[in-house]
Amino acid sequence: MTAARLIRAAARAALPALAAAHVAPVVSTFGPLRNRVMPRLCGRGRVCHVALTFDDGPDPVSTPLFLRLLAHRGVHATFFLLGSQADRSPGLVREIAAAGHEIGVHGWLHRPLLLRGPRATYDDFARARDTVAGITGRQPLLFRPPYGIMSAAAHLAARRLGLTPVLWTCWGEDWTARATPESVHRTVTADLDGGGTILLHDSDCTSAPGAWRSALGALPLVLDTCEQRGYQVGRLADHGWPHPAAA
């Protein structure tokens, strides 16, 4: 067998192992397992504190309403922005930052990372990071993958770009057409405990049209429940959460 054939045969034999390595991090998508054994990835912080996070913005229609409500309640949050959305509304990105909220990135486009190779993954993250940094004058340190699904390439790209991946411990399932403020509040608080991280959406760009209204309507209820349970609510930066990129 020639050297070229040997190389091709070895490459074919290695493909299953490479594919398995690429998709292995998908296990973190399973919330109960992640919450038990991956405290850093799920955003586990101080037991007296809850981190409030939003994905998929900014949206000029809906995001200002969330900012207004948060300002009224005196609460800061972490917003994971899509780079493509940020590029369309740079003034709104600056408004989020000026209000004291933390900004992370959610990628440039909301597409599954398992369908991307290493180069495309890196380019997507870098474009989102650099766009947000160019608008705010401050490089983001946090990253949340679309659909909460990581890949080996995503972990490597995030490390190279100085981004720390963080998911969540509870969510509101607020992206569906059937969601209501009551259902979002019920779903969030069913798994809410001290040190947890909440995921909501301030945009419907990847959800059912108008789905953000369920999250906006649930937000006061969620904040009231946190107050009743004695939890402070704030950004991941205030969460006492291990944050190697900030060290």
MOHU-V679684 format. One record per pair of residues at least 4 apart in sequence whose ideal C-beta (glycine too) atoms are under 6 Angstrom apart, sorted by the first residue. I is the first residue (numbers start at 0). J is the second residue. D is the distance in Angstrom with one decimal. If there is no record, write none. Layout:
i:j:d
I:J:D
I:J:D
This chain:
i:j:d
0:4:4.7
0:5:5.5
13:17:5.7
20:151:5.2
21:150:5.5
21:151:5.0
22:113:5.9
24:149:4.1
24:150:5.8
25:148:5.7
27:33:5.0
27:37:5.9
27:40:5.7
27:149:5.8
28:147:5.7
28:148:5.3
30:34:5.9
33:37:4.6
33:41:4.9
34:41:5.3
34:168:5.2
37:41:5.5
38:43:3.7
39:241:5.1
40:166:5.6
41:166:5.2
41:168:5.1
42:50:5.7
42:165:4.7
42:167:5.9
42:196:3.2
42:240:5.9
43:194:5.2
44:48:5.6
44:194:5.0
44:238:3.2
44:239:4.7
44:240:4.0
45:194:5.9
45:239:3.8
46:193:4.0
46:194:4.7
47:193:5.8
48:231:4.8
48:238:5.5
49:195:5.6
49:225:5.4
49:230:4.6
49:232:5.1
50:196:4.2
50:235:4.8
50:238:4.5
51:76:4.2
51:197:5.3
51:232:5.3
52:77:4.5
52:198:5.6
53:78:5.0
53:199:5.5
53:201:4.3
54:79:4.9
54:105:5.6
54:200:5.3
55:200:5.0
55:202:4.1
55:204:5.6
55:205:5.5
56:62:4.6
56:78:5.9
56:80:5.8
56:201:4.4
56:202:4.4
57:62:4.4
57:80:6.0
57:84:5.7
57:88:5.0
57:91:4.3
57:92:5.9
58:62:5.0
58:202:3.8
59:88:5.2
59:91:5.9
61:201:5.7
61:202:5.7
61:211:4.3
62:91:6.0
62:201:4.9
64:215:5.8
65:201:4.6
66:98:5.9
68:218:5.9
69:74:4.9
72:222:5.7
74:232:5.3
75:99:5.1
75:100:5.4
75:233:5.3
75:234:5.0
76:100:5.5
77:101:4.2
77:103:6.0
77:234:4.8
77:235:4.7
78:95:5.5
78:100:5.6
78:102:5.5
79:103:4.5
79:105:4.2
79:143:4.3
80:85:4.7
81:105:5.0
81:109:6.0
82:107:3.9
82:126:5.6
82:127:3.1
82:130:4.5
83:107:5.6
83:108:5.8
85:92:4.9
85:130:5.6
85:131:5.5
86:130:5.4
89:134:4.6
92:134:4.7
93:97:5.9
95:100:5.0
96:102:5.9
96:135:4.8
101:234:4.1
101:236:5.0
102:139:5.5
103:139:5.3
103:141:3.1
104:127:4.2
104:128:5.5
104:131:5.8
104:139:5.1
104:142:5.5
105:143:5.4
106:123:5.3
106:127:5.5
106:145:5.6
107:123:4.6
107:126:4.6
107:127:4.5
109:145:4.5
109:205:4.6
111:146:6.0
112:120:6.0
112:144:5.5
112:148:6.0
112:150:4.6
112:153:4.8
113:150:5.4
115:119:4.3
115:120:4.7
117:152:4.2
120:152:4.3
120:153:5.6
120:156:4.8
121:125:6.0
121:156:4.1
124:156:4.9
124:160:5.5
125:129:5.9
125:160:5.9
128:139:5.8
128:160:5.7
131:139:5.1
132:138:4.4
140:244:4.5
140:245:5.6
141:163:5.6
141:165:5.7
142:157:5.2
142:162:3.9
142:164:5.2
144:148:5.7
144:149:5.3
144:153:5.8
147:166:5.2
149:153:4.8
157:162:4.2
157:164:5.4
161:244:5.2
163:242:5.9
163:244:4.3
167:196:4.6
167:198:3.9
168:195:3.9
168:196:5.2
169:187:5.4
169:190:3.8
169:191:5.2
169:195:5.7
169:197:5.7
170:198:4.1
171:183:3.7
171:186:5.2
171:187:4.7
171:199:5.3
172:186:5.1
173:178:5.0
173:183:4.6
173:199:5.7
173:200:5.5
173:213:4.9
173:214:4.1
174:200:5.8
174:206:3.6
174:210:5.3
175:207:5.8
176:207:3.8
178:182:5.4
178:183:5.6
178:213:4.0
179:213:5.5
180:213:5.6
180:216:3.0
180:217:4.3
183:213:5.0
183:214:5.9
183:217:3.6
184:217:4.4
184:220:4.1
184:221:5.7
187:191:5.9
187:197:5.8
187:221:5.4
188:224:5.1
191:195:5.7
193:230:5.6
199:214:4.4
200:214:5.6
202:211:6.0
203:208:5.8
203:210:4.6
203:211:4.9
206:210:4.0
217:221:5.7
225:230:4.3
225:232:5.0
233:237:4.0
235:240:5.7
